[in-house]
Structure formats: C-alpha cells, structure tokens
C-alpha cells in the first residue's frame, strides 16, 4: 500500500493552547548585548522543541505517538494505528509503510512483537511523561485511539448478530405459516370425512331390512353412528386459531371467547377467591370428617361439552401452556378424551384414535407420562403419550389370563402395574403396564382359570365379585373395588386377600342403589358415586359412613347418573354425569 508523504500539524498536549509563534528577535542597536543573547537563546530553544514535537507525531492519526512501533524502514507509528490499518486490508501477510511505501512481511499477525523505537520512547519520556496503562488511568488521546480501533469491530459484531436473528426469525416465520396451513388442511379433511359419514348413513337409512338382519341391532348401530356424527358436528366452530405474539406460536383453542349458556356454566361464587382449607394428607380422620360434614360445597364449574361423559381424572403433570395439570374427561359417545382447564372449562387437549370405540376409565403413569384408557367395546386398554400419540394396546377379548371382557375402571399402581376391572368376567386383573402380562387376579374364577394360574405360578384367588365397575388404590397400596352387582365396597391387598367390606342396598343415606364409581381423597377417605340415589357418599378409611353430597336434578350441584368421580389434592371433587351430559367441579 503506497501512500504519499503526509503533512503533519503540531498539537500541544499540555494544558495550554497551541504554542505561540516563535518570536522574531528585533535588532535594537540601543539594547544591550546581554538582552539580545537571552532573546536569541530563547528562540533557539523553542525551535528545537518544535522539531522534537514534530518527530513525536504519528503520521496516521496525526497525534502524539502512543506505544510506538518501528518498521524496517525506521518509520514509527502508534501500535493501535498499525493494527487498525492491518485489519482493514484484505492481505494480512505484509504491512506497508504509510510514509515511504516500503512493504514489510509479517510472520505473525500480532504487531506488538514489532520493535520499539528507543529514541522516540526516550524523547516521549523527556518531553511530556504520560500515565501508563499500569497506572490505572488512560490519557484522553489513548482512550480515543482505543475506542476508534474498536469501532469497526463493534459494527461487524452488531451486523453479524442481527443477520443471525433475522435468519432465525425467517425460519420461524416459515414454520408458523406451515403450521397454520396444516391446521386449515386438517379442518378441510375433517369436514369432508363428516360429509361422507352423513352420506353413508343416509344410504343405510334408505336400505330396506331384509334377510337375517336383526332390526334391534341395526337400530343400535344406526343410533351409534348418528350420535357420533352429531357430536362431531356440534364441535364445529368451537376451534379458534390464534397467534400468540409473545410466544410466537400458533395455538388452537376450543370453545367460543365467552363460554356461556349450554357449553360452560360457572356459578357466581366461582368468580370469588376460593376458600382455603387447612386439610392436608396427614390430617386426622376427625378433622377431615368434620370438613365433609360442615363444608358448604358450591359448583365452581359445570362443563357440558360432550355427550355421555364417563371417567374423569387429573393428569399428574403440568400442561405446557397453563403450567398446571389438566382435567381429563372420557367422552364415551364421541370417542374422545378431552383435556380441559378446570378454571374455565376451556378444551386444551383432545386425544382420540380411529380404533378407540368407547373410552371408559382413565389412569396415569406419572414417571413415563403415559395415559391408560379402558375401551369397553374393544375389550382392551389404549396407552397414549402425554401429547396424545398412541403408544400401544394391551390385552384382547376373552376370559383367559391377560384377556378382558368389557373393562371399565382402571387404577395405576406404583410398581408399574395397573389394576383393571374386568367387568364382563367378574374379576380384577393386575397387569404389566408394558405388555399387559398377568401378575395376579381375583374374582369369580373358573376351575380351569385356577389350574392355569397354578401352572404359570401367578397369584389367583376366588372372591365373590359381580360386575365390578371401578377401582382405586390407597396410599398403603390396598385396593378398593366397587362391587356394583353386590352393592358393596371391598378392600383387598394386591394379592386378592380381602381386608374390608361395607355397604348395603337401600335408598337412605349410606346405602347403595346403583353405585358405579369410586374415588379416594388425599387423606384416604372413600367417595362413592351412586347413580341410583344420585348422591356422593363419603366414608372413612375403615368404611364408616360420614355424609352424603348432592341430590337428583339437572342443575348445578345436582346429579342424574354419576358415571365418574375423582378428588384433587386440594379436595376439589369432580363428578361426571352420564344422563345430564355434564361434568361438575365442586368445592
């Protein structure tokens, strides 16, 4: 890089302004000789000072040299100025002198290795000593040069940073547009599927009944198909697609902006701050019993967004957008498991599968984040991941070990087993959550079943059970079975040995008419949903009756047929009503 010799200007670095012009000595024949000599010496000193100052000026920044470095041609420049110029030129293998144009090959890009000009260093110290970097203070000139050298680097960093961010935002924009288009395509496809179902149903209705067709079975099939279509049509228009500007995410919300009327009803008390209680899992039985007797339960939510709900349960993990667990409801008629926000009834998640026919009971594996759904019509257990993907199916139809017939209630055990109410076979089976292999069974077992259990060395016990419909596991791993056919609640250990039994048929408080579901609160109290009496019956852990909640009706706080029950860790009671097509959360 060749550049011409640059002119320099002298800058004073002391507190005064520019140096005054050199005084011209006046010859006065009347002045004395000593005065003339003093004036001449003073002028000569100022000329020398100017010449020295000019030697100490950098030819690049035109300021006093700072950390001077000497090139092979003996010209000296500031280290910072040399580094800045080297950074700007594309070829970093050489450095050209900016005074004479001579090129100097560089072995290392670190210019601090260049030799210092000892004469310049000594003159700098002699003229105006400046604080060094080790003193902890920088002169204004040094600070200016450092900032100037970093300016281009900062610009490059800023430009590079924003280029990366812009590219990332463009990629995210493309993904969001694809997601929105995918939702639209799914909606169009769903619409076409429903239209095809309607057309097929109309064809079936016009076809005459001939041959060996059973009119009753045909009517039931047509009724089922019609119910499914009506349920799907009723959900049209309830999905709202929103763009979350804060999270940069396309979200699908279910329900209208103001969910009122026939969809979600909230009592006036739900707008108030919920009453806090002092209960905890280790509370005494007397304290919990007094709470159930004296607490005034009020419905906080009445959700009637699906036909014929059955099993209900809280997930043991938090939903990603709510940071709290969802309440899951099994919609038996619509073949969908709904995940809803208990605060407002908003549908946050829907789980279904083309093979799912009649979801009934719900259970969860907190460690693996898996959901177990019993299918009464398919005689099996569906296992879904926490995001709704089908992982596996357990069991098949039959009466042998590991086979089911019309299963209903299920409960998860802490040692990777699930207890299943094999309702059609009048027994309880303890199965592996991985492959459905039988671990133990108890109930009305046949002689053949007992012999095979002995041969396979699995636990089997003959117990009087008739149409068991629901099951729950206590904190001490004891198993509570609702023996609906015998109108009894029976407690067993995991091997089928009976520990406790209570309940009797009747219509007064504490008696059963058609009990169907059972739940356990955090303190071990037992809650039984009796559809025949339209009440929730509360019992101590030892089976002693405490109180009854609710009455028959179709308004908030009343029931028509209780088909599901669960109790949260905050003693919130969730009840599904098969005939009222509603789910209530009371507290």
C-alpha angles and dihedrals in degrees: 000000000000121000130168124249107282123220117239134210126211117244123189115225097192125089093270128084124250115328110267116251115275109269115243110227112238118218109227113177088203096055118095123255095245092058092051091050093050092050092049093050092049092052092047090052092053091050091053091048091052092051092050091048090053090054090054095055119104112233091219107047094020089226132112112293116265120193090350118213124193126220125211089265089061093246113136130213139167114279091229092052092051092049092049093051092046091052092054097051117081096222110064097179095090141026123216124213110245093210106045100012096237114153123228121196115228123218092186133026088225103098093187086084091068114108121263122237102242093194092053091046091052092048091050090054092045097048106041118347110214129198114268126227090256091061089070095241131092125206117240090252093052092048091050093050093049093050091047092052092050095046096085091044092053091049091052092048092050093049093047093048094052093044089058092047092049091051091049091050091049091052091048090048090054091049093050092049090050091049092051091049090049091054090051092049091050091051092051091048092049090051092053092048092054091049090053091049091052092050092049091048091051090051090051092049092053094048112099121236107251138156122007096339112137107229092208094052090045091051092049091050093049090046091052092049091048092050092052093050093047091049092052092046092049089059094055113114092019095098114087121191113213134176114224104213094190096052095029090230137132108231131192114214125187124219134032120293090258106037102201139129115033096358110056125357121190122192120236089247090061090071089062125081108275115252111254118225131200096229122126133168092267095051115129119261090244092056093048093045091052089049093055092046098046104030114103105223117212128185110249095179136018110189119185102167100126138042119255103352117201128170120033130187142152118245113240091225133065123255111244097236098038100037088219135083122278124231109236121209125190109223101203098186097043093042092230132122107214124207109204138181106247091209096065108359093249114159107238101167139022123195122190142137135200091245095048107106111165116004111201121155128035132206135164138214103210095192097053094030092233130149122213118205123185114218111206096192097043092044093224146091121254117209116204132183120240090264094052103262117140109245103176146325123240128209134353138230116295146076100261127102110299093013125112140204118200097334118198125166121037133182132191121233122209094241097065096272132116127210113220128195100227089197099176092050094045094235146100119237127197107210138181113258090219105053105357093247114164117254100170141339138193134181137073096347124178124233090252091054092050092050093050091048089053091050094049092042094236122143114259128168133181110235131164104251125152119189098333105202107179141020138192134186121225126218090258090055093253113144124232115204125191103218095199097178092055094037091234141122113222130189122209139172116242091270094057100258108146115236104170142006132187143158138075138208117269147094102252123095112290094025129102130231105166108350113183112162138038136194139179125219124217091268094052098257113148122233119193124193109216111194094186094055093031092227143114110235118205122206135179117247088264092055098258111146116245110172146318127243129205136004139228119294145089100253129091112299094020131096139207103185120356108218102164139020138179136163123217125220087259092057093255109154117216117195128183118206116207096195098038090048088225144118119212130196111200130183 
